Amino acid sequence: KVTRGGAAVLSHARRVLADFRALREAGSVSALGESGELRLGVRLALVGEPVSGMLAAWHSRFPNVDLRVHELDDRELMIGIESRRLDLAFMTKHTIWPRAVAEPLYREALLVALPVRHRFARRPSLKWETLREETFLVQGWGENQTAREYYSSFFGSGIRYETHGASKQSILGLVAAGFGLTLVTQAQSEVKV
């Protein structure tokens, strides 16, 4: 027969064992990636296909994992990954640093964003050489000029750039107002909510 003191200890022991089982189960689920948090760094907004479809499929498969998105410049993405403040980053190939482990997820077409009344607006396609006389609006902050470097990989040297420490949406607003052209991904051109 259990004494009164033993019954009190037994009650606490059962609670501790139940807490331990719950903790073990939560740890097991978390270790499988079925719960917890994923800190995703991105350079470009998560819009359009195939990104929206990939995120929807992931969310459907892991509904108990909280996704935290951090839109950062290329340098901040590198620092976030290396300091483990980010778990994963979606980046373009040209911005991957030498020590990074990378896996290609998809390829996407680049398009030229230009004002509706621009002389090239009615053309079905353009060649890079055709655009060399245009002013290109790019994002850039301080010493981080990766957008300009990326554009130069298509155009070569001698292109007029205007750099703005602004979002892509603001750059597109400047394009619409006639300040210049910019490049966008196909997904950015097909935003659907």
N, C-alpha and C positions, 0 to 999 in steps of 0.2 A: 504494500500500500504506500502511495506517495504522500509524503508529509506536506504540510501547508507551505513551508519554505521551498520544497522541491517542486511543488505545483507552480509557484511563482516563477522559479527558474525555468521550468519546462515551458511555460507560456512564452517567456522571452526567447528561449532557444528556438521554439517553433517559428516565431516571428523573424528571427535572424536567419534561419534556414530558408524561409520563404523569400526574404529579401535577397539572400545569396543566389537562390534559383533565378529570381527575376533579373538580377544583375548579370548572371552568367548568360541567360537567354538574350538579354539586350546586347551584351558584348558579342555574342555569336552572330546575331543579326547585323550588328554594326560591322563586324569583321567581314561579312559577306557583301557589304556595300548596300544593304537593304534598308538602312536607316542612318541618320546622322546628317552631315552637312557637306556639300561640295562647293568649294570656293573657286569660281570660274572667272578668269581674267579674259577680257576681250579688247581688241583694238577697234574693231568695226562693230556697229550695232547688230544685234541678233535679229535680223529681219529677212523675210523672204525664204525661198527654198534654195538649197536643201536644208539650211540651218533650222528653220522652224519645224520641219518634219523630223529631223534628227532629235531635237529637243523634246518634241511631243512624244516620240517613241521612247526616249529615255525616261521621261516623266511617268509614262504609262507603266514602264517596267519597274521603276523605283519610286513609287508615290510617297514613300516615307522618308525620302532624302530631301532635305531643304537645299534648294539651289540659291546661292548668293552670287550675283553677277557684279563684277567690278570692271568698268570701262576705263582703261588706262592707256597711256602712251607706251611705246615700245620699251623704253628704258624701265619704266615702272613695272611692266609685265615681267621683264627679266629679273628685277630685284624681288618682286613678289614670289616668283617661282623659286628662286635660289634661297630666299629667306623662309620659305615654306608658309608664307601668308596666303598663297594661292595653291590650290591643288592641281590646277590644269589651266592652260591658256589656249585660246583659239588665236592663231597668228598667221600672217601670210609668210610664205616661204622665204622671202628676202629678208625678213626681220629675225630669223632664228639665229641665235648666237652659237658659237662653236661648241660649248659644253652642253648644250641642250639636247634632250632626247625628244625626238619629234616623230609623229606619225601622220602622214597625209590623210585627210578626211574627205576632201572633195576638191574639185577644180571649178572655177567660175569665170565666166566671160567678163571682160572689162568693156564699159561703154563710155562714150563721151557725153557729159551733161552740158547742154548749151541752151541759150535762151530761145524761145519759140520763134522769134523774128531774126535769128542769126542766119547768115547767108548759107550755112551748111545744114540748116534745120530740115530741109526737105530731101536731103540725100539719104538713100537707103544704107549706105556704108561709106566709110572714110578710111584713108590710109594714114599711117603715122606721119608721113612726110607732108601731107596736106595740112596738118595741124601745127607745123613748126613755127609759123608766124603768129600764132595766137598767144595770148596771156593765159597762163594756167594758175588757178587758185588752189593752194595746197594748205593742209594743216601742218602746223609746226609750232613747237614750244621750245624756247631757249635754244640749246644746242641740238635738240632732237629734230632732225630734218629728214627722217626716213621717207616721208611721202615724196619729197622733192627728189631724193636719190632713186626711189622706185620709178617715178615718172621718167627720170633721165635714162633709165635702162631701156625705155622704149624710144625716146626722142633723141638721145644723145645730148651733146652739149649745145649751148647757145639758145636755149629756150627761156622766155621771160616767165618768171614765177613771181607770184605775190603770196607771201606766207601769212597765214592768220592763225593765231592761237584760239581756234574756235571749233565747234562741233561741225560734223559733216552737214548737218541741217543748215547751219548758218552759212557755210560755204555755198550750199545749193541756193540759198536765198540771194547771195551775192551774184551767183551765175544768172539767176532769173532776172536780176536788176541790170544785167549787162556788163558786169565788171570783169568777166573773163569766163573761161571754161574750166571744167574739172573732170576727173575720171571717177566713175562709180562702178561698183560691182553690179552684175545683172540683178541680184537680189535687192539691192538698194533701189533699183529702178522699178521694181514690181511689188512694192510694199502693199500688203493686204492685211487688214486687222480683223 
